[in-house]
Every structure is written in C-alpha cells, then in structure tokens.
C-alpha cells in the first residue's frame, strides 16, 4: 500500500496509472464512426456504463471527466481502454466489435465487474437538493444535513463528501466558478476548467481541484435548467498517518473517487428507463468473504474462499492475501498440506507484513515433517507478532525433531513463563532435557506432563483421547514402564497405526529389559515414519540384547541425522568394541537393510566411523533493512540459508540475527564472545554493507546514517571487534564476510578530515593464530548481490559446506572456483590467515 503525503499523488495514481498514455490520443475518425452507435444508448444507460468503466479503466483527468449521460471523447477513450484491458482475459467475448463501440458483451462485462467491486464497498445512493451520487457507505458512514445539502463524512480520515446546491439568484454559474477558484480553502490550483453548454441535453459544468498544505479540495458543479448550481464538493486531509492506507484502498485500488464524482446526476435529467440491476454474484461476494474467514469446517472454508478467489482480478492485494491465507487454513484442516502451502505462498507473495500466512505455512510444513522450513516460518511470524507464544510450542517441537535440544528447551521455557504451557510442552522439554543429560530437571517436567494428561482424560476422555498417548510417552520416559505399556496398548486399540504409541511402548519394554518386544515396537514405529531419537534408542536395545552390529547400524544412522548427539556417539563407540569382541576382524554377517535403511557396517567401516565432533558455534547476521540508504534484498535470505546449513552439519549452537542496529550488533558480539570461550569452533557470518576507511574495515548496522567520514567511528562496527568475539574458541576461529557490495554510503559521506580515505570494498587483513577471514570478494573488489534469491558467494558456500569430508582449505578453494564461474570472473572470494597442520572438516559425513 502507498503512503499518501499529497492528494496530487493520490489523484495521479488513481487515474493515470490505470490508463495507458497511448490510449489518450483520440483517433477522431474512429470516434466519429463509434459516436452514432454510442448515442443510441439512453442517458441512463450511458451514465451507468460510464460509472462501470471508471472501475476498470479510469479517466485521464477528473477535470476533463466525460459528460455523464453523453457519448463523448472521454467515454470513447474509456471504452477503448476497457477493450484493451480485457481482451486477453475474455478472448471469446465480442469486446472488439469496433474500437470505442459499446457492444452488448462489453456493457454486460463492465456491469459485472463494477457490481462486484461496488458490493465490496457497500455502495449506496445519496440524494439531496434534486441530485444524487453513488458512494461507499462502508467508508463514509456519517450523514448530516447542511444548509446547502447533505454531507457524508469519514471522521477517521478527516474527509467529507458534500452535495451542495446554490440558487441562480445567489450568484451566476460562471461567477460561482471564479469564486470557488478564489476560495481560501485553496492556496494552489492544480486544475480548473469551465465547460460551456453543448447541443441537446449536455449541461454547462465546471470542475476544479486544489490543495492547501496537506488538505485537498475537489468540486464538480452542473448548471441546472433553472440556472442553479448543483454539485459535489470533496474535502480531505491527505496526511492521515497509517489510515492513509485505507484511503488508498478506497481511491487508488477501487477508483471509487472517480465513481463518486462521475455518478453526480441531476434529477431533472432522469427521464430514461431504469438501468439493469446488478448481477446476483455481487450479493454473494460478501457472504462468501464472511464464510471464507469464519466457517467452521474445512470444506466450507475452501468452497467459500475459492468462490471469492474466482473474482480475484477484482480484489485488492490485501484481500487476495487474506483469502488465500484463509483457504490455506481450510486445506490444512483437511490434511492437504501441499495445497495449503501453495495458498500460503500466494498470500506471502502478496503481503509480507502479516504473521498469519507465515505461521500457517509453518504448521503445514511441520505436519509434513519439513521441520527446518517450519522453524523459519515460525521465526518470521514471531518477528511480525512476538506475542504469539503458541508458535513457540510448535517451534520447540520442530527443533526437538531436528536435535536442536537447547533451542527446544529455551522455547518451551518461554511458553511456561507466559503461563500457556500444555501437556506436550512439558513432555517435549522433558525429553530434550534427558537428551542433554539433565535428568533431574527432566523428571519434574515429565511428572507435570503426566498430571496434566490425567486431568484432561478425567475431564473429557473422548475429547482428550490423544492425552492418553502423551501420558504413555511421559510414563515411558519417566520410568513407569507398566503404566506406559497400559496406556500405549489402550491407545493402539483405537488408533492402531500410531507410531508415537509404538514408540512409547518400545521405550517401556526397554526399561523392563524386554528387548525383543522393545525392538519390535521401535521397528513398527520407524516403519510408520517415526523419527526423533528412536534410532538411537533401538540401537541401545540391540546393543543390550547382544546384537552390536545392528546397534552400530542404528547409531550411525542416528549420527547422520544428528551429528552431535552425544548418546549416539557414545553408543557407537561401545558398539565398535562389542563388534570386534564378537566377530574379531571378520566382518559381521549381513543384516536386513530394510530394518533401518542401512546395511550392516563392516568392522573396517566401524573403525573409521567419525568420532563426535567438538562443540561448534556460529553467529549468523543478515542486515538488509537499511534506514539510511536503500535496502538490500538478499542478506536475510543468505543468512537464513546458511544458518540452516550450519545446523544440518552438526553445529551445536547457531544464532541467526537479522537487521541489527548498532547497539544490537555489539550486544550480539558480546554474547557470542561468552559462548566462544566454551567452544571448539567459533564461526561468524555477516551479510550486509561493509566499507573500508583509512585501512580499517567496518561492518554497517542498519541504523547507520554515515553523513560524514567521522561518523564511521561511532555508527559502524570494526572488523577487529568481530574477529575478537571468537578469540576464545579452542580450535578454529572463522569470520566469513559477504559484505563487499558496492556501498551507497561512500558517495554521500562528507569528508571532515582531509587525510581520511574512503575506498571501494574492504581491505586485506592478517589474522593471528588458528584464524581465518574469508571475503566474498577479495580486497578492493565489490561482491555481487545476485538475482536468484541468494548471492553467488552464499550459493557456492552452501553447496560446498554440504559436501562430506572436504577439508576447510580445499572447501574455500572450491567456493572460489564456483563464484568465479558464476560471475564470469567478476568476483573472486579470498581467504586471509593460516591454520595449524591438523585437518578441519565442516561436514564429516557418515
């Protein structure tokens, strides 16, 4: 939506943008051919057609508005515009009988489209002093009688539409025009014109448009048969803050301004037959919109929303976004997650500032098992509306499924602090705490989950049937195996294909050392699609039952999903020793690969299996929403993509931050520094603006103005500070900068110091110790932002990070080659610093 600062911008956008410039050139030979046919329409038919055309094509000027009820040049142009706009959408209709000729098909289509738009705004008729206009009652709700006529007001927008009549004896019509031009309400005349009478029924009329500061004034008056002046006056305050969006909805998107003005009609000129009534679909549109947003069942929602979307070309982008979002919810309720995601994608493409499409898409992706993408959607929804704590519950569950244990715990702790935690929240946090080795804390959460589930079952067993499964799982983890088996078996009697119930019973059987039964239940749950930590748990059962080869298979599969899972790593080491003890140097017998999707590993393969990686942390920053210069489109997308990649290859703590101001940037570095002192690897990735001043490299927060070269010292973050944040890491410190874009601040900065140099790109650095600094473009070069959703550098980096067993030195050489190729050698990434002799691998693979 546009923000309005002057009404001139409003009028220009309302009319000019909807009418091609070339269409305003009158082809008089065609006009003269079309006019006799147009003149066959009655005055009422012409007025209705002109009003309808205003919704679809607009007119080139409110001052040079067509003479209502008369087939003139303006109407000819409007018909030609309508033909041009709709020919592709309605190719079978005879819209092009001849240029500018109002064919029956054209009249019907214009009526249909206008009626639907009018229904959306609840258009009604207002009459006073022998004249009428059509107006949107939903947007102009207040009516009051005045000394000269009738005033319709929208107090919220400081706007009024008035019908006024002045007797002929008060002032001659032409003098009235001059008096209004000189009115103190207008300090700047934008347009003003007096039209003399023509033959037949054409009246004399005038129109003028002017402004006074942020106030606008428009008048259109017609000279009646008795010499009186009757017309409409519109006044408004264009500087209406956020509510200007509503004015744009009325004027720019619906062309309602033109319709109000053009619908002005004197009662004495109403001798023609009544016009055709609006089509019935218009009456249904409002009802469908209400059902789309308020129906209870999935099928009702989908049908109503689909009916609304069927006239999508008539709807505002915001209305389309909401309708797509609502239908997406209908598809979600019906379990059609792909269609739900498609609708949410449409809604997001139309509107980026609404949390509901992001959260809805997150729910659908979560239901499909796309947990990483679901988290990205939940994060965006929470940025737009932080108070939606229910999203944290889903986010925590998705993080738990991805093995991001501390994130899950932190999310649920926030939900608990807000007083909105329910049974699955306590269950999930208990499981995450157990996986983190914090058994005492987990016990309290599991007990709370059991109590809540029991209360729900006592209150309404049918409504809360799923609580039985929750309680089974909590009892299984909480060391009540008999109770867990009883609850899980009972739940399976009504829901025989529940992977969660098989999982819970498997856990309970393992506690009771019934390993064959536990393995059978685990396998059934896995076959039904259960993931989380069940492979490791089945591995424990295999190991305890004397089948270390099968245990090793499950542990390896678990580590492939969650490379940093300490219990799987520990189990694998035990399985290695047990395999060697049981089979010696011979390979174990082949097992059924369908049991876990993996074959039995050989003794040699087990010996070479990767050990658990150390603690690796990353700080990922994407700055794009700059306030002191134009925004950058890719940094936030680049940052989100790399954050997910770092998580997928086993980084234990990945912090993703966007659009950091100066204070937030420095606070993030301080917090990261504290974490780095307890980590083996510390990686910082930054995407956004960066610049070099006097051989010092700076990263630019989003609130930087940089009006002078001195300001860089106070408004930007030196690269040295970023490098220092990771100094505490034991093995590797890495800073990756995709920050060498062509910098818009450089040219605008005033030089306050004669010796200070502000140069293109970033300058080279010399990090100490086991430290690397990687530039997306080498010193002095400018990096490209890309046109494919991610920068060329991030695309190459992401691709190579995901390759297993590529040593860090070679990895960045591969990145360099890929970027050089993608940019036709315009951009060359560069690595500064050196590492010790040991090998460093981002992704050790299986």
Secondary structure in CASP SS format (residue, H / E / C, confidence):
PFRMAT SS
TARGET T0000
AUTHOR 0000-0000-0000
METHOD secondary structure of the structure
MODEL  1
X C 1.00
X C 1.00
X C 1.00
X C 1.00
X C 1.00
X C 1.00
X H 1.00
X H 1.00
X H 1.00
X H 1.00
X H 1.00
X H 1.00
X H 1.00
X H 1.00
X H 1.00
X H 1.00
X H 1.00
X H 1.00
X C 1.00
X C 1.00
X H 1.00
X H 1.00
X H 1.00
X H 1.00
X C 1.00
X C 1.00
X C 1.00
X H 1.00
X H 1.00
X H 1.00
X H 1.00
X H 1.00
X H 1.00
X H 1.00
X H 1.00
X H 1.00
X H 1.00
X H 1.00
X C 1.00
X C 1.00
X C 1.00
X C 1.00
X H 1.00
X H 1.00
X H 1.00
X H 1.00
X H 1.00
X H 1.00
X H 1.00
X H 1.00
X H 1.00
X H 1.00
X H 1.00
X H 1.00
X H 1.00
X H 1.00
X C 1.00
X C 1.00
X C 1.00
X C 1.00
X C 1.00
X C 1.00
X C 1.00
X C 1.00
X C 1.00
X C 1.00
X C 1.00
X C 1.00
X C 1.00
X C 1.00
X C 1.00
X C 1.00
X H 1.00
X H 1.00
X H 1.00
X H 1.00
X H 1.00
X H 1.00
X H 1.00
X H 1.00
X H 1.00
X H 1.00
X H 1.00
X H 1.00
X H 1.00
X H 1.00
X C 1.00
X C 1.00
X C 1.00
X C 1.00
X C 1.00
X C 1.00
X C 1.00
X C 1.00
X C 1.00
X C 1.00
X C 1.00
X C 1.00
X C 1.00
X C 1.00
X C 1.00
X C 1.00
X C 1.00
X H 1.00
X H 1.00
X H 1.00
X H 1.00
X H 1.00
X H 1.00
X H 1.00
X H 1.00
X H 1.00
X H 1.00
X H 1.00
X H 1.00
X H 1.00
X H 1.00
X H 1.00
X H 1.00
X H 1.00
X H 1.00
X C 1.00
X E 1.00
X E 1.00
X E 1.00
X E 1.00
X E 1.00
X E 1.00
X C 1.00
X C 1.00
X E 1.00
X E 1.00
X E 1.00
X E 1.00
X E 1.00
X E 1.00
X C 1.00
X C 1.00
X C 1.00
X C 1.00
X C 1.00
X E 1.00
X E 1.00
X E 1.00
X E 1.00
X C 1.00
X C 1.00
X C 1.00
X E 1.00
X E 1.00
X E 1.00
X E 1.00
X E 1.00
X E 1.00
X H 1.00
X H 1.00
X H 1.00
X C 1.00
X E 1.00
X E 1.00
X E 1.00
X E 1.00
X E 1.00
X E 1.00
X E 1.00
X E 1.00
X C 1.00
X C 1.00
X C 1.00
X C 1.00
X C 1.00
X C 1.00
X H 1.00
X H 1.00
X H 1.00
X H 1.00
X H 1.00
X H 1.00
X H 1.00
X H 1.00
X H 1.00
X C 1.00
X C 1.00
X C 1.00
X C 1.00
X C 1.00
X C 1.00
X E 1.00
X E 1.00
X E 1.00
X E 1.00
X E 1.00
X E 1.00
X E 1.00
X E 1.00
X C 1.00
X C 1.00
X C 1.00
X C 1.00
X C 1.00
X C 1.00
X C 1.00
X C 1.00
X C 1.00
X E 1.00
X E 1.00
X E 1.00
X E 1.00
X E 1.00
X E 1.00
X E 1.00
X E 1.00
X C 1.00
X C 1.00
X E 1.00
X E 1.00
X E 1.00
X E 1.00
X E 1.00
X E 1.00
X E 1.00
X E 1.00
X E 1.00
X C 1.00
X C 1.00
X C 1.00
X C 1.00
X C 1.00
X E 1.00
X E 1.00
X E 1.00
X E 1.00
X E 1.00
X E 1.00
X E 1.00
X E 1.00
X E 1.00
X C 1.00
X C 1.00
X C 1.00
X H 1.00
X H 1.00
X H 1.00
X H 1.00
X H 1.00
X H 1.00
X H 1.00
X H 1.00
X H 1.00
X H 1.00
X H 1.00
X H 1.00
X H 1.00
X C 1.00
X C 1.00
X H 1.00
X H 1.00
X H 1.00
X H 1.00
X H 1.00
X H 1.00
X H 1.00
X C 1.00
X C 1.00
X E 1.00
X E 1.00
X H 1.00
X H 1.00
X H 1.00
X C 1.00
X C 1.00
X C 1.00
X C 1.00
X C 1.00
X C 1.00
X C 1.00
X C 1.00
X C 1.00
X C 1.00
X H 1.00
X H 1.00
X H 1.00
X H 1.00
X H 1.00
X H 1.00
X H 1.00
X H 1.00
X H 1.00
X H 1.00
X H 1.00
X H 1.00
X H 1.00
X H 1.00
X H 1.00
X C 1.00
X C 1.00
X C 1.00
X H 1.00
X H 1.00
X H 1.00
X H 1.00
X H 1.00
X H 1.00
X H 1.00
X H 1.00
X H 1.00
X H 1.00
X H 1.00
X H 1.00
X C 1.00
X C 1.00
X H 1.00
X H 1.00
X H 1.00
X C 1.00
X C 1.00
X H 1.00
X H 1.00
X H 1.00
X H 1.00
X H 1.00
X H 1.00
X H 1.00
X H 1.00
X H 1.00
X H 1.00
X H 1.00
X H 1.00
X H 1.00
X H 1.00
X H 1.00
X H 1.00
X H 1.00
X H 1.00
X C 1.00
X C 1.00
X H 1.00
X H 1.00
X H 1.00
X H 1.00
X H 1.00
X H 1.00
X H 1.00
X H 1.00
X H 1.00
X H 1.00
X H 1.00
X H 1.00
X H 1.00
X H 1.00
X C 1.00
X C 1.00
X C 1.00
X C 1.00
X H 1.00
X H 1.00
X H 1.00
X H 1.00
X H 1.00
X H 1.00
X H 1.00
X H 1.00
X H 1.00
X H 1.00
X H 1.00
X H 1.00
X H 1.00
X H 1.00
X C 1.00
X C 1.00
X H 1.00
X H 1.00
X H 1.00
X H 1.00
X H 1.00
X H 1.00
X H 1.00
X H 1.00
X H 1.00
X H 1.00
X H 1.00
X H 1.00
X H 1.00
X H 1.00
X C 1.00
X C 1.00
X C 1.00
X C 1.00
X H 1.00
X H 1.00
X H 1.00
X H 1.00
X H 1.00
X H 1.00
X H 1.00
X H 1.00
X H 1.00
X H 1.00
X H 1.00
X H 1.00
X H 1.00
X C 1.00
X C 1.00
X C 1.00
X H 1.00
X H 1.00
X H 1.00
X H 1.00
X H 1.00
X H 1.00
X H 1.00
X H 1.00
X H 1.00
X H 1.00
X H 1.00
X H 1.00
X H 1.00
X C 1.00
X C 1.00
X C 1.00
X C 1.00
X C 1.00
X H 1.00
X H 1.00
X H 1.00
X H 1.00
X H 1.00
X H 1.00
X H 1.00
X H 1.00
X H 1.00
X H 1.00
X H 1.00
X H 1.00
X H 1.00
X C 1.00
X C 1.00
X C 1.00
X H 1.00
X H 1.00
X H 1.00
X H 1.00
X H 1.00
X H 1.00
X H 1.00
X H 1.00
X H 1.00
X H 1.00
X H 1.00
X H 1.00
X H 1.00
X H 1.00
X H 1.00
X H 1.00
X H 1.00
X H 1.00
X H 1.00
X H 1.00
X H 1.00
X C 1.00
X C 1.00
X C 1.00
X C 1.00
X C 1.00
X C 1.00
X H 1.00
X H 1.00
X H 1.00
X H 1.00
X H 1.00
X H 1.00
X H 1.00
X H 1.00
X H 1.00
X H 1.00
X H 1.00
X H 1.00
X C 1.00
X C 1.00
X C 1.00
X H 1.00
X H 1.00
X H 1.00
X H 1.00
X H 1.00
X H 1.00
X H 1.00
X H 1.00
X H 1.00
X H 1.00
X H 1.00
X H 1.00
X H 1.00
X H 1.00
X C 1.00
X C 1.00
X C 1.00
X C 1.00
X H 1.00
X H 1.00
X H 1.00
X H 1.00
X H 1.00
X H 1.00
X H 1.00
X H 1.00
X H 1.00
X H 1.00
X H 1.00
X H 1.00
X H 1.00
X C 1.00
X C 1.00
X C 1.00
X H 1.00
X H 1.00
X H 1.00
X H 1.00
X H 1.00
X H 1.00
X H 1.00
X H 1.00
X H 1.00
X H 1.00
X H 1.00
X H 1.00
X H 1.00
X C 1.00
X C 1.00
X C 1.00
X C 1.00
X C 1.00
X C 1.00
X H 1.00
X H 1.00
X H 1.00
X H 1.00
X H 1.00
X H 1.00
X H 1.00
X H 1.00
X H 1.00
X H 1.00
X H 1.00
X C 1.00
X C 1.00
X C 1.00
X H 1.00
X H 1.00
X H 1.00
X H 1.00
X H 1.00
X H 1.00
X H 1.00
X H 1.00
X H 1.00
X H 1.00
X H 1.00
X H 1.00
X H 1.00
X H 1.00
X C 1.00
X C 1.00
X C 1.00
X C 1.00
X H 1.00
X H 1.00
X H 1.00
X H 1.00
X H 1.00
X H 1.00
X H 1.00
X H 1.00
X H 1.00
X H 1.00
X H 1.00
X H 1.00
X H 1.00
X H 1.00
X H 1.00
X H 1.00
X H 1.00
X H 1.00
X C 1.00
X C 1.00
X C 1.00
X C 1.00
X C 1.00
X C 1.00
X C 1.00
X C 1.00
X C 1.00
X H 1.00
X H 1.00
X H 1.00
X C 1.00
X C 1.00
X C 1.00
X C 1.00
X C 1.00
X C 1.00
X C 1.00
X H 1.00
X H 1.00
X H 1.00
X H 1.00
X H 1.00
X C 1.00
X C 1.00
X C 1.00
X C 1.00
X C 1.00
X C 1.00
X C 1.00
X C 1.00
X E 1.00
X E 1.00
X E 1.00
X E 1.00
X E 1.00
X E 1.00
X E 1.00
X C 1.00
X C 1.00
X C 1.00
X C 1.00
X C 1.00
X C 1.00
X C 1.00
X C 1.00
X C 1.00
X C 1.00
X C 1.00
X C 1.00
X H 1.00
X H 1.00
X H 1.00
X H 1.00
X H 1.00
X H 1.00
X H 1.00
X H 1.00
X H 1.00
X H 1.00
X H 1.00
X H 1.00
X H 1.00
X H 1.00
X C 1.00
X C 1.00
X C 1.00
X C 1.00
X E 1.00
X E 1.00
X E 1.00
X E 1.00
X E 1.00
X E 1.00
X C 1.00
X C 1.00
X C 1.00
X H 1.00
X H 1.00
X H 1.00
X H 1.00
X H 1.00
X H 1.00
X H 1.00
X H 1.00
X H 1.00
X H 1.00
X H 1.00
X H 1.00
X H 1.00
X H 1.00
X H 1.00
X C 1.00
X C 1.00
X C 1.00
X C 1.00
X E 1.00
X E 1.00
X E 1.00
X E 1.00
X E 1.00
X E 1.00
X E 1.00
X C 1.00
X E 1.00
X E 1.00
X E 1.00
X E 1.00
X E 1.00
X C 1.00
X C 1.00
X E 1.00
X E 1.00
X E 1.00
X E 1.00
X E 1.00
X C 1.00
X C 1.00
X C 1.00
X C 1.00
X C 1.00
X C 1.00
X C 1.00
X E 1.00
X H 1.00
X H 1.00
X H 1.00
X H 1.00
X H 1.00
X H 1.00
X H 1.00
X E 1.00
X E 1.00
X E 1.00
X H 1.00
X H 1.00
X H 1.00
X H 1.00
X H 1.00
X H 1.00
X H 1.00
X C 1.00
X C 1.00
X C 1.00
X C 1.00
X C 1.00
X C 1.00
X E 1.00
X E 1.00
X E 1.00
X E 1.00
X E 1.00
X E 1.00
X E 1.00
X C 1.00
X E 1.00
X E 1.00
X C 1.00
X C 1.00
X C 1.00
X H 1.00
X H 1.00
X H 1.00
X H 1.00
X C 1.00
X E 1.00
X C 1.00
X C 1.00
X C 1.00
X C 1.00
X C 1.00
X C 1.00
X C 1.00
X E 1.00
X E 1.00
X C 1.00
X C 1.00
X C 1.00
X C 1.00
X C 1.00
X C 1.00
X C 1.00
X C 1.00
X C 1.00
X C 1.00
X E 1.00
X E 1.00
X E 1.00
X E 1.00
X E 1.00
X E 1.00
X C 1.00
X C 1.00
X C 1.00
X C 1.00
X C 1.00
X C 1.00
X C 1.00
X E 1.00
X C 1.00
X C 1.00
X C 1.00
X C 1.00
X C 1.00
X C 1.00
X C 1.00
X C 1.00
X H 1.00
X H 1.00
X H 1.00
X H 1.00
X H 1.00
X H 1.00
X H 1.00
X H 1.00
X H 1.00
X H 1.00
X C 1.00
X C 1.00
X C 1.00
X C 1.00
X C 1.00
X E 1.00
X H 1.00
X H 1.00
X H 1.00
X H 1.00
X H 1.00
X H 1.00
X H 1.00
X H 1.00
X H 1.00
X H 1.00
X H 1.00
X H 1.00
X H 1.00
X H 1.00
X H 1.00
X C 1.00
X C 1.00
X C 1.00
X C 1.00
X C 1.00
X C 1.00
X C 1.00
X E 1.00
X E 1.00
X E 1.00
X E 1.00
X E 1.00
X C 1.00
X C 1.00
X C 1.00
X C 1.00
X C 1.00
X C 1.00
X E 1.00
X C 1.00
X C 1.00
X C 1.00
X C 1.00
X C 1.00
END
